[in-house]
Each structure stands twice: as C-alpha cells, then as structure tokens.
Amino acid sequence: PCSLVPQVLKSCTEFIEKHGIVDGIYRLSGIASNIQKLRHEFDSEQIPDLTKDIYIQDIHCVGSLCKLYFRELPNPLLTYQLYEKFS
C-alpha cells in the first residue's frame, strides 16, 4: 500500500518521538557526514537502522535529514500560490 507520508519522514519522526525529545532537536544541526551517511542509507535501503550508535549519539542528524528533505522538495510544503494567505 502506498503511504502519503514518505518513508524517510515517517522513520525519522517516529525515531525522534521515541529517542529524540531533547532541546533543539530541529534547531541544532547534526554532523554533516552523519546526515549524508543517513541520507545514503535511505536512498539505498528500504528502512535503515536508526538505533545504530552513530545516530543515537548524533540524534540531531535525524532531525537535520527531515529538514533537508523539506528543503529539497521541488515545490515548498507551503506552496507559492498560498504564500500571500500565510503572510
């Protein structure tokens, strides 16, 4: 079955809800190499193991990957057409 929520977002947010309730989870950036490693794992596997020490120790890389996903969308989540209504 096709989900409306991309797997990368589903996995990351579930992991953050379970392990990442820390100050600044989405404000602070993770280590760039960890973010790229995690991104590569999502690109090459179905669902990577987020409980690996590398991700548990750098929990911010999981939040950073979510932000990166939204930044790279072809159209913003809050679309250009709706921008005036939001502002």
Contacts in CASP RR format, 6 or more apart in sequence:
PFRMAT RR
TARGET T0000
AUTHOR 0000-0000-0000
METHOD contacts of the structure
MODEL  1
PCSLVPQVLKSCTEFIEKHGIVDGIYRLSGIASNIQKLRHEFDSEQIPDL
TKDIYIQDIHCVGSLCKLYFRELPNPLLTYQLYEKFS
3 10 0 8 1.000
6 69 0 8 1.000
7 42 0 8 1.000
7 46 0 8 1.000
7 47 0 8 1.000
8 42 0 8 1.000
8 65 0 8 1.000
8 66 0 8 1.000
8 69 0 8 1.000
9 66 0 8 1.000
9 69 0 8 1.000
11 42 0 8 1.000
11 47 0 8 1.000
11 48 0 8 1.000
11 50 0 8 1.000
12 50 0 8 1.000
12 62 0 8 1.000
12 63 0 8 1.000
12 65 0 8 1.000
12 66 0 8 1.000
13 66 0 8 1.000
15 50 0 8 1.000
15 51 0 8 1.000
15 55 0 8 1.000
15 62 0 8 1.000
16 25 0 8 1.000
16 59 0 8 1.000
16 62 0 8 1.000
16 63 0 8 1.000
16 66 0 8 1.000
19 50 0 8 1.000
19 51 0 8 1.000
19 56 0 8 1.000
19 59 0 8 1.000
20 59 0 8 1.000
20 62 0 8 1.000
22 59 0 8 1.000
24 60 0 8 1.000
25 59 0 8 1.000
25 60 0 8 1.000
25 63 0 8 1.000
26 63 0 8 1.000
26 66 0 8 1.000
26 67 0 8 1.000
28 60 0 8 1.000
29 35 0 8 1.000
29 60 0 8 1.000
29 64 0 8 1.000
30 58 0 8 1.000
30 60 0 8 1.000
30 61 0 8 1.000
30 63 0 8 1.000
30 64 0 8 1.000
31 58 0 8 1.000
31 60 0 8 1.000
31 61 0 8 1.000
34 54 0 8 1.000
34 55 0 8 1.000
34 58 0 8 1.000
34 61 0 8 1.000
35 61 0 8 1.000
35 64 0 8 1.000
35 65 0 8 1.000
35 68 0 8 1.000
37 54 0 8 1.000
38 48 0 8 1.000
38 50 0 8 1.000
38 55 0 8 1.000
38 61 0 8 1.000
38 62 0 8 1.000
38 65 0 8 1.000
39 65 0 8 1.000
39 68 0 8 1.000
41 48 0 8 1.000
42 48 0 8 1.000
42 65 0 8 1.000
50 62 0 8 1.000
55 61 0 8 1.000
55 62 0 8 1.000
70 77 0 8 1.000
78 86 0 8 1.000
END
